[in-house]
């Protein structure tokens, strides 16, 4: 039928895809160790004022959707979400 069994090893994605996580971590480690990070950062810099403004706007839009507290900590935001959920259920 083309579907995988629910218990199959390829279907382990409950709290995340462990194999994809290992692949990402390995590739990231190789990239950092390659010494190409500084050049990649320079290559990613905006090439004009217009591009810089677009990048800033994209960053601000992403931060609006991010799960973090105003001070930048993620754990506090998660705690606040739990507090909000607890308050809403009472």
Secondary structure by P-SEA (a helix, b strand, c coil): cccccccccccccccccaaaaaaaaaaaaaaaaccaaaaaaaaaccccaaaaaaaaaaaaaaaaaccccccccaaaaaaaaaaaaaaaac
